[in-house]
Amino acid sequence: THTPSPMKFLNEILGRPKSERPFLLLVVGYPADDARVPDIQRKSLDEFTSFIDD
């Protein structure tokens, strides 16, 4: 998913009223052959969590 902030620009692009608020932009498909896609590695659970025992 990709969630730019703020996302109000979508209302104008899609012709939606101001009373609606987009909350998620789901990117689908395949990149172009000449696209530069970053090689992002998924973090393991241990890399971003901590557990506190009482």
C-alpha positions as CSV (number, residue, x, y, z in Angstrom):
1,T,0.0,0.0,0.0
2,H,1.0,3.6,-0.4
3,T,-0.6,6.3,1.7
4,P,0.6,9.8,0.8
5,S,-0.1,12.5,3.3
6,P,-2.3,14.5,2.8
7,M,-4.5,12.6,0.4
8,K,-7.0,15.4,-0.3
9,F,-5.5,15.7,-3.8
10,L,-7.4,12.5,-4.7
11,N,-10.8,14.2,-4.2
12,E,-10.0,16.7,-6.9
13,I,-8.4,14.2,-9.3
14,L,-11.4,11.8,-8.9
15,G,-14.1,14.4,-8.8
16,R,-15.3,13.4,-5.3
17,P,-17.0,15.7,-2.8
18,K,-15.1,17.3,0.1
19,S,-17.3,15.2,2.5
20,E,-15.5,12.0,1.4
21,R,-12.0,11.3,2.7
22,P,-9.7,8.8,1.0
23,F,-7.6,6.7,3.4
24,L,-5.8,4.2,1.3
25,L,-4.2,4.1,-2.1
26,L,-3.6,0.5,-3.3
27,V,-0.9,0.3,-6.0
28,V,-1.4,-2.7,-8.3
29,G,0.2,-4.0,-11.5
30,Y,3.8,-4.4,-12.7
31,P,6.5,-1.8,-13.0
32,A,7.5,-0.6,-16.5
33,D,10.6,-2.5,-17.9
34,D,12.7,0.6,-17.4
35,A,11.4,1.5,-13.9
36,R,13.8,1.7,-11.0
37,V,12.3,-0.3,-8.1
38,P,14.1,-0.2,-4.8
39,D,15.3,-3.6,-3.4
40,I,13.5,-3.4,0.0
41,Q,14.0,-6.3,2.3
42,R,11.3,-7.3,4.8
43,K,12.4,-6.8,8.4
44,S,12.1,-9.8,10.8
45,L,9.9,-9.5,13.8
46,D,12.9,-9.2,16.2
47,E,14.1,-6.1,14.3
48,F,11.2,-3.9,15.2
49,T,9.6,-5.3,18.4
50,S,10.4,-5.5,22.0
51,F,8.7,-7.4,24.7
52,I,8.6,-6.3,28.4
53,D,8.0,-8.9,31.1
54,D,6.3,-7.9,34.3
